Amino acid sequence: MTGVIIAFLCLLLGLFLQKQQNLPIEKTTKWVNAYLLNIVLPALALLYIPQIEPGWNLLLPISSAWLTFLGSWLIFGMLGKALRWDNQTIGCLVIVAGLANTSFLGFPVVEGLYGKEALPIALLIDQGGSFLLVSSLAILVGSIYSHQEGNLRTIPLKILRFPPFSFLLVTITMSILGWKTPEFLLPIVSLIGKTMAPVAIFAIGLKFSIDFDSLSSKYYWFGMGYRLLLAPLVVWLIYRNFLPENSLEFKVTVLESGMAPMITGSIVAIQYGLKPKLATLLAGLGIPISILSLMVWYYFLG
């Protein structure tokens, strides 16, 4: 409950500072985003990824996050091309609608509905799925859909130079080799990691605004429709063939697939200039809207 209160206060602070004319909002937003992407994400990689022991039993829950992200890329890529959407809109929807808020929203919801025994499953989906995706494929999508003509050849270099991706490669190697993060680093990276949710919410507050045009935008409802309805429906249809429908693994996997858009995903979209207003609206307003859809999914799953 304390974390929710702190996050709410950070949102209010961001909204308050947004209205201050003497504050350089764009520069402040850039600094906050740089902190999240270049410091917090690498810290979280060091904290969690080396602790994951590779095994085939992990693949089913983890793969659901990858399935829904690739599905987002396929659907919005094809739809955008057919309807002649601009690249920034397509890239924004692929990233923000393709990534679920499996930790900040997912952990407390899953624990509240299914108990502490469901948390390890949620953690696997978040760290092996959402977190790896936002540090890898989301960066690729951002690079592709934000590029200027003639700069495609620079995409691999941009990805390799991106600190979260570099740390991701290092920590995956550590996990495969069985190397753990040194003990003396754990308190430091844990402390940094705890700032993720409040600082990300603060960043949303700096850019968040609601108007009738935004809420009536077809792009917003396409994104929300995919994230809250279609993504968990696809996971339910496919994974019921591999997991017992009354099992905790199945229920948590489907429910995590229906979480609101990932806040960090919106930060990546903003960093690459992919419709910042749409990205913040999807992530910010997505959380309260998703509470209703998650309850529907919860009762549907039994």
N, C-alpha and C positions, 0 to 999 in steps of 0.2 A: 504494500500500500504506500509505503514511503517513497518508493521509486516512481509510482504513478503521480504522486503529489509533486515531486521534484520535476518530473517531465512536464507536467502541466504548468508549473511556474516558469520553466525555461521557455515554453511556448508563448506564455504571456509576455515574458521579457523580450523575445524576438519580435512579437507583434508591436510592443511598445516602442522598441528602438527603430522599427521600420518607419514609424511616423515622425522620427526626429530629423528635421531638415538639415541640421548641422553635422549629422553623422554620415560618413561615406559608406552607404549601405553596400554598394557593389564591392568595394575593397574589403569591407568587413566580412561579407559573404565568402569572398575568395579565400580569405585567411582561415575562416572556420572550415570550409570545405577542404582546404589543403591539410589542415590538422587531422580531419577525419580520415582522409584518403592516404596520407603519407605517414601518419604516426599511429592512429588508432587501429586501422586495418592490419598493418604489419604486426602490431602488438598482439592483436587477437589471434593472428596466424601462429605466432610463437606460443601463445597460451594454450590453444586447443588442438591444432593439427597434429603435432608430434604425439599427442596422447591417444590419437585414434589408431587402433591396431587393425591393419588391413585384413579383410576377410570377406568371403563370398556372401556370408550372412548379412552383411551390411548393405549390400547392393540394392535390394528391393526398396526399402524406405528412402535411401539416398537418391535412387534413380528417379523418383517421382518429381523432385525439384528440377532435375535436368530435362525430364520429359516435358514439363509445363513451360520451361523457358524456351526450349527448342520449338515447341508448339506455338508459342507466342511469336517467335521469329518467323516461322513458316506462315502463320495466318496473317499477321500484320504486314509481312513482306509481300505476300501475294495480293492481299486486299489493297494495300497502299499503291502497289503498282497498277492494279486494275482500275482503281478509282483516281489515280494520278495525285496521290497525296505527296507533299514535299518530304524530302529525306529526314528533316528534323522531326517531323511528326511521327514518321514510321519508327525512327530510332528510339524516340521517347517511349512510345507504346511498347515496343519490343522489350526494352529494358525494365521499365517501371511496372508494366502489367505482367511481365514475364517472371518477376521475382516476388516471392511472397514474404511477408513480415513474420518469418518463422521463429524469431527470438524475442524481440521486445514485446510483440503482441502474442506470438505463438506459445512461448513458455508458460506465462501465467494462465492463459486460456486452457491449454492442455492439462496443466497441473490442477486447475480448478475443476475441470470436468471429469478427468480420469485418474487423478491422484499422482503421487510422486513417482510411481512405477512407470508412468508414461513419459517422464522427462528424458530418460536416456534415448528413447526413440526420436523425440523431438530434437534433441541435441545432435543426433546423427544427421537428421534431415537438414538442420541448419548449417552445421559445420561442413559436412561432406557434400551438401547440395547448395543451398543459398549462398553461403559464404564463399565457397570455391567459385561459384558462378559470377558473383559480383566482382571477384578479383581476377577473373579470366575472360569468359565469354562476353560479359557486360562491357569490358574494356574494348574488346574486339568490335562489338556492335557500335559502341560510341565512336571509335576511330573510323569505322566504315561510313557511318551515316552523317558524320560531322565534317568529313574531309572536303577540302576544296579541290577543284579540278587539277589533276596532275600530281596529287600528293599520295596516291594509293601506295606507292612504293615505300613510303615512310611509316606505314602502319605497323609492320613487325617491330621496327625499332622503337616506336612510341610505346608499344605494349611491353617490350622488354625493359624499357626505362621506367615504367610505372612501378613505384615502390611496392604496392600490395602484391602485384604479380610476381615480382622478384622474390619477395618473402614467401609467397605461396610455393614457388618452386623449391626454395630452400627447405621449408617445413615439410613438404610432401616427401622430399628426399630423406629428411630426418625420420619421418614416420615409417617409410619403407625399410630403412636401415636399423630401426629400433632405437634411435637416439632421442633422448628426452631433452627438453629445454632445461638449461642449467638452473639449479635451485635458486641461486642468488638473483636470477632475472624474473622469476615467477611473481614475487610481490610487486615488482615494477610494472610488468606488462599487465598484471591483473588490475592494478590501480588505473592504468591508462585505459584498459578495456571497459572499466565501469563508467567511463565518461561518454561512451558511444551513444547510448540512448538519449541522455539529456542534451548533449551537444548537437546531435542530429535533429532532435525536436526543435532546439533553438535555431538551427539553420533553416528549418522549414518555416518557423515563425518569421524570420527575416524576409522571406519571399512570399509568404502565404497571403492570398487575398481571394475573396469570393465575390463574384458578380453574376448577374443573370446570364450574361453571354457565356461565361465559363461553364456554368452548370447546365446550360442548354446545348453545349457543344457535343456533337456526335462523337468526337474523339474521346472525350471524358467517359462517356457511357459505354463506348466500345471497350475501353481499357478496363473499366470496372466490371462490365459484363463478363469479360474473359477471366479476370482475376478471381471474382467471387462465385461465378456460376459455371462457366465452361471448363476451366482448369480442374476444379475438384470433380466435376462430372466425368471428365475423361479419365482421371485417376481411378474413380470408383468403377467405371466400366471395365478398365483394363486390369487393375490389381485384384479385383474380386476373383480372377481366374488363377491367381498365384498365392493369395493369402486367404485364410478363413474369414468370412465376413463378420463373424462375431469376435475376432481376435483384436487385441489391443493394438497390435502393429498396423492392422488394416485401418482401424478407426482413426488413429493418430495420423497416419499417412494421408488419408483423405482430408481430414480436418485441417492439417497444416497446408495442404494444397489450396485451401479456400481462404487463407488469411489475406488481410488487406495488402496492398502493394508495399514493398520493402522501402523503408525510408532511405537506407544507404543507396539503393538503386536509383532513387530520385536524385540523390547527391551526385552520383556518377553522371546521370543525364544532364544535370545542371552544369557540371564541370565541362562537359563537351558541347554546351550550348544547344542542347536538344529540347526546345520548348520548355524553358524553366517554369513558366506559370502553370502549364499543364502537368508537369512533373510534380510540383509542390501540391497542387490540388488533388491529384490522384493519391499521393502518399498521406497528405494531411487529413483530408475529408474521408479518405478510404477507411480509416480506423473506426470511427463511429458507425459508418454505414455497414461495415463488415460484421459488427456485433450481431445485427439482426440476421444476416445470412448465415453466420456461424451457428446460431441457435437452431435455425432450420435444418442445417446439415447434421447437427448433433442429434436432434430427434429423429431425423431420417435414418441415421446410422444405427439408431437403437440404443 
